């Protein structure tokens, strides 16, 4: 997988404070990752496991295909940074009282 650096000036254009941008992207990446885990576990639970033998482990081709499909997806932190640069993430500051 090739490394594609993201220009920091693009991030600073959308959010003036770079540290805030990193926190926003990290929170979005966690949310994306949690959604992916939930989707993966729900799809995995619908699959039927064949004959289970406690002494022998067998590969399930459906499970392997599902795992490979999820591995090929774009990583959560990359997706979050792209959303941040494209201004697709809505954020707000907490009200300090």
C-alpha positions in Angstrom: 0.0 0.0 0.0 1.5 3.3 -1.1 1.9 6.1 1.4 0.1 9.3 0.4 1.1 12.3 2.5 -1.5 14.9 3.2 -0.4 18.5 3.0 -0.7 20.3 6.3 -1.7 23.5 4.7 -4.9 21.8 3.4 -5.8 20.8 6.9 -5.0 24.3 8.3 -7.2 25.8 5.6 -10.2 24.0 7.0 -9.3 24.3 10.7 -6.9 27.1 11.8 -5.5 25.2 14.8 -3.7 22.1 13.7 -3.9 20.4 17.1 -7.7 20.8 17.1 -7.7 19.3 13.6 -5.8 16.3 14.8 -8.2 15.7 17.7 -11.2 16.1 15.4 -9.8 13.6 12.9 -8.9 11.2 15.6 -12.4 11.2 17.0 -13.9 10.7 13.6 -11.5 7.8 12.9 -12.5 6.1 16.1 -16.2 6.5 15.1 -15.5 5.0 11.7 -13.5 2.2 13.2 -16.3 1.4 15.7 -18.8 1.4 12.9 -16.6 -1.0 10.8 -16.2 -3.3 13.8 -20.0 -3.4 14.4 -20.7 -4.1 10.8 -18.0 -6.8 10.7 -19.3 -8.5 13.8 -22.9 -8.4 12.6 -22.0 -9.9 9.2 -19.8 -12.5 11.0 -22.6 -13.6 13.3 -24.9 -14.3 10.3 -22.5 -16.8 8.9 -23.0 -20.4 9.6 -20.0 -22.3 11.0 -19.7 -25.8 9.8 -19.1 -28.8 11.9 -17.1 -27.6 14.9 -14.4 -29.9 16.1 -12.6 -28.8 19.2 -9.4 -30.6 18.2 -9.2 -29.4 14.6 -9.5 -25.8 13.3 -10.8 -25.5 9.8 -10.7 -22.4 7.6 -14.1 -21.0 6.7 -13.9 -19.6 3.1 -16.8 -17.2 3.7 -15.2 -15.8 6.8 -11.8 -15.4 5.0 -13.5 -13.6 2.1 -15.3 -11.2 4.6 -12.0 -10.6 6.5 -10.1 -9.8 3.2 -12.9 -7.4 2.1 -12.7 -5.5 5.3 -8.9 -5.4 5.1 -9.0 -3.9 1.7 -11.1 -1.0 2.8 -9.6 2.4 3.3 -8.1 2.8 6.8 -10.2 4.8 9.3 -7.6 7.5 9.9 -7.0 8.1 6.2 -10.8 8.4 5.6 -11.2 10.8 8.5 -8.4 13.0 7.2 -9.9 13.1 3.8 -13.3 14.0 5.3 -11.6 16.8 7.3 -9.8 18.3 4.3 -13.1 18.1 2.2 -15.0 19.8 5.1 -17.4 16.9 5.5 -16.9 16.7 9.3 -19.1 19.0 11.4 -17.7 19.9 14.7 -18.5 22.4 17.5 -16.8 23.7 20.6 -18.1 22.8 24.0 -19.8 25.6 25.9 -17.7 26.5 28.9 -20.0 27.5 31.8 
